[in-house]
Each structure stands twice: as C-alpha cells, then as structure tokens.
Amino acid sequence: MDTIWVPEVDPTIKPKYRAVVAAIRDAIAAGRLGKGAKLPPVRELGWTLGMTPGTVARAYTLLTDEGLLSAEVGRGTFVAGDTDPQPPLNLIEVDPIPHTTGGDSFNVNLFSPHLPNMGQAALIRRLLAEVAQDPPSGMMHYPSRRGAKAAREAMVHWLRGTPIGAVEERDIALSHGGQNAILLTYQTILKGRRPVIFVEELCYPGFRRAAEVLRAEVVPVAMDCDGIIPDALAAAAERYPEGQIICTSPEVHSPTCGYTPLSRRQDIVAVARAHDLQILEDDCYRMGEAQSEGYRALAPERGWYATSLSKTVTPALRLGCAIGPRDRSGALHRSAEHSFFGLATPMTDLAAALLAHPDLEPIMARCREGVGEYVKTAVNALGSFDLHWRRDVPFVWLVLPEGWRASAFCRAAETRGVRVRAAEEFATRTAQTPHAVRMGINAGVSLKSFAAAMERLRDLLDNPSEEIGV
C-alpha cells in the first residue's frame, strides 16, 4: 500500500542519513509504518526533508541490508514482511549462473581470469534497484556529457592514487570496458590511409583486434623481461615512419606477468618523443598498487591510459575509461560520442553510485586476497617449473620444459579437463613465440577444484607422453 508518511527526523543525530535510519526504525517499531507500507521515493523524501537524494538512498540501503526494508525493481521501497533478513555484505555469495561459479567442477577453464564474488554482486544488485526506482538521469533522454558527469567524477575517485598525472572528470571518456577504451584511443589518434601501431612482440590480443577494425598495420617490437627494448623500438620507428602509437602494459604485462621498471619507461618515452609516437598504457590487469609512474605522468603530452573494472570488480558491467593528454580530451570525447553517443544512462547512474561507494574498496581488497589464494595454490603445484607469477595478478605464465610444444601441451591439458592459452595467441602470426602458456586464475570454481586441476597439470609435466613435441 502507498503511504504519505514523513519521518520525524532528530536534527541532533549526525550524520543525517543515520537520523533518517533512526526515524524509520522508530516508525516501524511504533506501528506507524506497517509491513508492506511503501516509503516515499528517494528524491521526494529528500526534497521534503531538505536533504540530498544520496543521503536518503544511503539510509534506505542500510535498512534494506538489515532486512527492515525491501527494494523492488520498478515498484519502490517497502517495509519488509515476514522474511529472513538479507545476509550482510561481507558474506561470499554463489553466483547462480550455471558456469560452475563457486562450486566444484572437474572441467576448469583458465582462458580468462574469473574473480571471486566477495560481495560485489550483492552491492551491484542493490544499486541497480535504487537506480531503477529513482534514476538520476531519467529514462527518456539520450546520454550526454553533462548527464555522465557524476559517473566521471566517481571514476576519478576510483582512480585516486593511480600515478598517471592530474586527472579531472573532463579528462575521462567512459567506455564499454577496456577493449572499447583502446579502440576509442586509436580512433582519436590514428590518421592516414595505413597507420602503423607498435606492440610488444607478446601482448594483449585486443591491441591487434582493435587495429584490424580500423585497418591499421600492427608491427611487433622485440622485448625482454623489462618490456619493449628501446633500441628495437627506435629501429622499428625508423623502418615504419607511418608509426603513430606504442601500445604497452607496463604494470602487469599480459601474458608474461612482467613489469617495466621506471628507467626503461623513461627510455621508451625518449624514443617516443624523438619519433613523435603516442604511448597507450593498458592497465586493465593490475589489482594492487602501481609500482611506478604511468606514461601519462611521464609524458603528459603523449601519454594515454586505458583501464576497466573487469579484473578488479566484475567484467559483466563492461565499464571502463580512456584518458588522454589534457589538450586531446575534447577529441577523445568526440570519438566516444560519434561512435555510440555515450554509455546508457542507467549505466552511468550505476557507475556514479558504485565507483564512489564506501563498500567497494574493501570488496576489491577481498577480491585480491581471494585471487592470491588461488595463485598460491598454482605456485604450490607448479612452482618447481619455470612459472612466472605475482600474488595480486589474476594469471600465471608457464614456460614449458624442453621438448614440449605449447600447442601439444594445450591439447593434452584439455583432455585432462583444463583449458589454457598458448603463447601463440598473444603474438602476430609470423612471430617466433616461446613454448609457454598463460593460465588465468579461475576463482569461479572452488579452490578444491582449482587445486585438483593444477595437480593434473603437474602430473602432465612430470610424465609427458611421447607426442609432447607434436
């Protein structure tokens, strides 16, 4: 039933949302709000009380978490009936999607990382319900730069501490994940009939795929354990004067799990300035603290940055951003607006609430810890081999023992219920690749199942068949 109830808020209770919480609790206890009573919409009650909608929404969310209220998508917020209270946010939930998430499984897919659910699913569901009930951007308008300002401000908050130079909301172009951020950067920078993009000889395949869409040529550059070799980059730039962008992942290199130290980054910047190359840094795989300054800080006139929530919160939202030099931000925004107008307004409303939510940081910390347990399990099983890993990186890189070919190992592993990615998938077709495999940390299966898969891989490596080189 509807209600015209308005809470009697005690002005001495601070902060304000706690005063609203206390008033609602008192009204329920006194019977002024009965089971099933509908509370006023967030904006309406905020206006009545002279508070921001966010203050009222936070009070509603807290009481919903406690089980006193229930939020129903499209209908509103109600006093809960005779139902069990919702579990607290810090409980790990099992995602009901039937892809072995959270449970035991013999078949373990290690193609891509899969994060553990440490409460982010529950938080996102609650915020989606609030957005559906009272969407700040409405439901009848095209996306706009002004309408997405709160989401960009929240993205600035989420990126705080990332060493990429000064970032303001106007610098950020929201994107449909990291891959879209890369494509937007290409669209903003590339010019000419056949532009050239330089990549590490082993690199994230999305660099090449985005280049194919734009009919750009991809040129691999030799690398070592520290990343791109500056002399090799200079030689490639001399050979290909159409070169316009260097694509690199200096904090967490995929697939090798490597890191580019500051001195090497500075040498790469020097080459880029000498040959007028832009530098695109893909930072999508980093879960922990950055170890060094990013290229946008080291070379603010040519440094670009792409990231997403996929490896830190969830890949389901397809939420990311691209950031370029300050004087190119207008062109970057136009690339997004001319491609897809902007993210859907419910998504920007969700981003504004999620990225600045106080529960998100502890959830991300628990995700890192959860991934770390799986990494530890992989190291315990495979650490006697040439395994490259970092506790806060959601994949490991295994250089195979002599005699093994990566393709043969992948086939043999799949017969044992484990799917891994060969080094060839991270290189151009003509490149000479090492016999190695990348294994994404799949925390979507139980730790027991993951450990069993690692043991099967160790047994395969300890007892190779006669066809290992085929």
N, C-alpha and C positions, 0 to 999 in steps of 0.2 A: 504494500500500500504506500501511497505518497504521504509526505508529511510536510508541514510548514514549520516544523520545529527549528528553533535557532538556539544555539548553546549560550549559556550564561558563562562567559569566559572570565576567569580570575586574572586581572591585569598584573598581579604580583608574581605570577608564575612565569619563569623565564627558562628557556626560550619560548617564543609564542606558540610553536607547534605543540609543546607539552601542555600549555594551557588549554588548547583545543582538545587534546587527548583526555585531559582530566575532566573537562566539561562533558564529553561524550560518555566517558565511563560513568560519571555521576548520573547522567540522564538514563542510562541503561539500568544501573543499579536501582534507581528510584522508580522505574517503570514508566518514565516519560517517553522513552523510546522502547517499544516492544519488539519482539522477534519479528523479523521481516520488514520492519519500518525502513523506508527509504530515506537516506540522508540527502541533503541538498547537493547539487553539483558543486564541484570544487570551485569554479570561478564565481558562482552565485554566492556561496558561503564566504569566500574570500572578500568579495565586494561588500557584503553585509557587515563583516567584522573589521573591515579596513585592513586586511592582511593580503599578502600576495597569494596567488593560487598555489605556488610551490609550498608555502607554509601549511596550508590546509591539506594538500596532497600528501605531505610527509606525515601528518597526523593520521590520515586515513590509512596510509600504508602501514604504519606502526600497529594500528589496531587490527588491520587485516592480518598481519603476521601473527598477532596474538590469538586470532580466531574470533574476536569480538565482532568484527565486520566481515563482510564478504563482498567482493567486487565481481560483477557480472558484465562481461563484454557487451556493450551496446545498450545496457539497461541502467547501470548505475551502481551505487554502493548501498548496502543494506545491513541492518543489524542481523548477525548470524543466527541461524536456528539451532536445533539440537544436532549439531555436527561436531566432529572432533576438531580441535584447534589445528591450524596448519603447523607443520614442523618448522622449527627455527631455521634460519637461512644457512647456518653452518653445517647442516646435515648434507651429506653427499647423496644426490638423487640418482636414480637409474633412469636414463632416458628411454622412454618406451618404444622408440623407433626400432624395428626389428633388424638391426645390423650388428647384433651381438654386443651392443654397447653395455658395458658394465657387468657382463656375465661371462661364464666360461664358454670357450669355443676352441675346437681343435684347429680350425682354419683361422689364421691370423694374417691380415693384410697390412704390410708395412710400406705400402707405396707412399702414403702421405701421413703426416702426423695427425693424431686424434687426441684432443685434450681430455683430461678427466673432467667430469661435471662436479664442480666444487661449490655449487650454489648459483652459478651464473644463469642457468636455465630458469630457476625459480624467480630470480630477480628480473630477468627479461620478460617473463610472462606477466609479472605484476605491473611492470612499467608499460607493457603493451596494453594491459587492461585500462590503466589510467589514461593513456593516450587515446584509446578508443572512446572512453567515457567523455573526455573533455579535451579534444585535440587543439593545442595552441595554434596550429596553422590552419585549422578548419578542415573541411573535406570537399571544398568546391573551388579550390584555387590551383592554378599552375604553381609549380615550385618557383621560387625566386631567390636571388642572392640575399635580399633583405630577410625573407622568411626563414632562411637557413642560418642566420647569424648566431642564434643561440647554440646551434649544433657546432658551428665552427669555434665558438668560444669554449664549448665543452671539450672539443678536440685539442685546443691549446692547453687546457687544464690537464688533459690526459697525457700530453706530450711533455709536460713540465719536467725539467731535469734532463731531457734529451739534448745533447750538445750539438745542436745544428744552427746556432746563432739565434738572434732575436726573432721571435715568431709572434705575429699578431693575427687575429681572426681573419683579417682581409687577405693574408698571405695564403690561406688554406683553401684548396679546392677539394671538396668532398668527392669521393669516388666509390664505385661499386667494388670494393676490395682493392688489394694491392695490384693485381693484374691490370685493372682498369686505370689505376694511378700511373702505371708505367706507360700505358697506351696514351693517356692524356698528355704526359710529358713529351712523348715522341711527337704527338700531333702539334704541340706548341713549338717545338724546336726545329723539326726537320723541314728542309726546303730543297728545292731542286728536283730533277727528274729521277735520279737514282742515288739517294743519300746513303751514306755508309755509317753503320753503327759498330763500334768496337766492344767486344765482350771478352771476358776471361775464357780461356780455352775449355774449361769446365765451368758451367754456370747454370743458373736457374733457367729452365727451358722457356719460361714465359717471356724472357728478353727476345728470343728468336721468334716466337709465335706472334708477338705484337709487331715485330719488324715485318713479318710476312704479310700481315694485314695491310700495312702501309707501303708494301712493295719496296722496302729498304733492304740493302745488302748487309749481311752480318759478317764481320771479319773477326775470327778468334785471335786473341793475343796470348803469347806464352806467359805462363805463370809459374810461381814456385810456392813454397809453403806460406809465404807472406802475401800472396796475391799477385796482381799484374806486375810483370817485370818492366820497370820504366824504360829501359833501353829498347825492349821489344815493342813497347807502345810507340816510342818515338819513330822506330823504323816503320811500323805499320802506318803511322800518320804521314810519313814521307811517301810511302808507296800508294796510299789512298788519300789523295787530297780532298776527296768528297766526304771524308770522315767528319762527323759532327758531334757524336755523343760517345762517351765511355760509360758503359754500364757495369756496375760492380756491387758487391755485397761485402763491405769491409769488416763489419762487426761479426756477422755469422755467415761464413761462406757456405753456400749450398752448391755442391754436395759434400765438400771435404771437411766441414766443421772448422775451417781455418779462420784466421783473424789477420787483418792487415794493420801492422803497427804504425804509430804516428809518423815515424821517419819515412816509411815507404809511402804513406799517403801524401806527405809533403813533396816527395819526388814526383809522384804522379800528377799533383797539381802543377808543378813546374812544367812538365811536358804538356799538360793541357793548355796552359797559358801560352806556351811557345807556339802551339799549333791551333789555337783558338777552338778548343774542344770543350763542350759542356760535359759535366760529370753527373750521372744519375746514380744515387745511392739507394739500393733496395734494402730496407731494414725490417722486412716482414718476419724474419725468423728469430729475432732477438727477444728473449723473455726476461732477461736480467738487466743489470746496469750496463750502460755503454762504457767501453773501455777507453775510448779516445774521441777526440773531436771529429764530427762528421764533415763531409766535404762542403756542405752549405756554410759551415762556420769557417773552414779553412780557405775556401774560395767563394765568398758570397756573391761575386759577380757571375759565377758559372756553376754553382752547386745546386743540385736538385735532390729532392728527398721523397721517397715513397714508403708508405707503411700501411698496415691494416690491423684489424682485431683478430684475424684468423688464427694466429698462433699464440695468442695471449688470452682471448676471451672465448670466441667461437667463430668458425668460418661461416655459419649459417646466415648471418646478417649481411654478408658481403659489404662491409663498411670499412672504408679506408680513406686515405687522402694523399694528395700530391702537394708539395711545397717547392716553389722555385725561388730564384733571386727576386728581391723586392721589386725591381723595375719590370719584372716579367709577370707579376701576379695577375694583372689585368688580362693579358693574353692567355694565361693558364685558365682563368675563369671562363673566358670566351670559348676555349676548347671544350670545356665541360658543357656549357650552356648550348653551344651549337651542336653538340653530339646528342645530348639527352635532356636538355633543359635543366636538369638537376635531380638530386635524389627525390624519391617520393616523399611528400610532406609528412606522412606518418613515420617514415624512417628518420627524417631529420628531427622530429619531435622526440622519438625514442632515443636518438643519439644524444640530444641535449640533456635528457634525463639520465641516461646510462653512464656516459663518459665522466660526468661530474658527481656521480652517486658515491657517497662515502663507503658503501659496502664493496665497491668494485675493486679497489686496491687490495684489500685482504683476500678477496676471491682470487685475484691474479696471483697473489703470493702463494695461496694454497695450490693453485694450478702448477706453479713452478716446482713446489715441493713434490707434488704428485708425479710430475714428469721425471723429476730427479730420482724417485724410487724406481721407475721403470728403466732409466738409464743405468742406475746402479746394478739392476738385475742383468741387463745386457752385458755390462762390463764384467760382472762375476762369471758369466758363462763364456764370453768371447775375448776376455782381456789378455789371454795368452797369445792371441794373434795380433796382427797389425791393425788395431782398432783405434779410430780417432773419435773422441767424444768430449763433450762438456756437460756438466751436470744440469745446466739450465738451457740446453739446446735440445729441441724435440726430434733429433735424429742422430744416428751414428754412421760412420763411414768405415767400411771394412775393406782393406786392401787384401786381396786373396792370396793364399800361399802359392808358391811357384807350381806351375802345372795347371792350375785352374784357369779356365776362361770364364769371364763374367756371365756370358750367355748360358753356358753349360751349368754354372752354379745356380743361376736363377731357375732353370728348368728343374734341376734336381731339388732345389728348395721347395718349389711349388708342389712336387709330388709328395712332399712331407708336410703340406698344409701351410707353408709360409711363402708369402709373395714379397719379393724385394725388387729394387730397381737397379739395373746395371748402369755402369758409368757412361755407356754409350748414349743413354737418354739425356745426358747433360752436356753433350758435345755436338758440334756440327757433323754432318755425315762423312766428311773427309778427314776428320781429326783422328790422330792416334790417341787412343784412350787407355788408361791403365785397367788392369783386370781387378776391378773393385766394384762394390755395391753400396748403395745407400739404403738404410733401413729407418723409416720413420717410426717414432715412438707411438704405438697404438695403445693409449690408455683407455680406449673404448672397450677393450676386453679386460677380463680380470687379470690381476698381477700373476696369479697362478697360471693362467693360460699363456700369458706372455712369456713367463719363465720357461714353461714347457716348450714353447716354440724356439727359444734361444738354445735350449738343451738339444733340440733336434738339429739345429744348425751347427752346433759344436760337434755333434756326432758325425754330421756330414763332412765337416772339415777334417776331423780326426780319422775318418775312414772313407776316403774318396774312392769312387768306382774307377774302373779302367777307362771310362769315357770322359774323364774330367776335362780334357782339353778339346773335346769335340764341339 
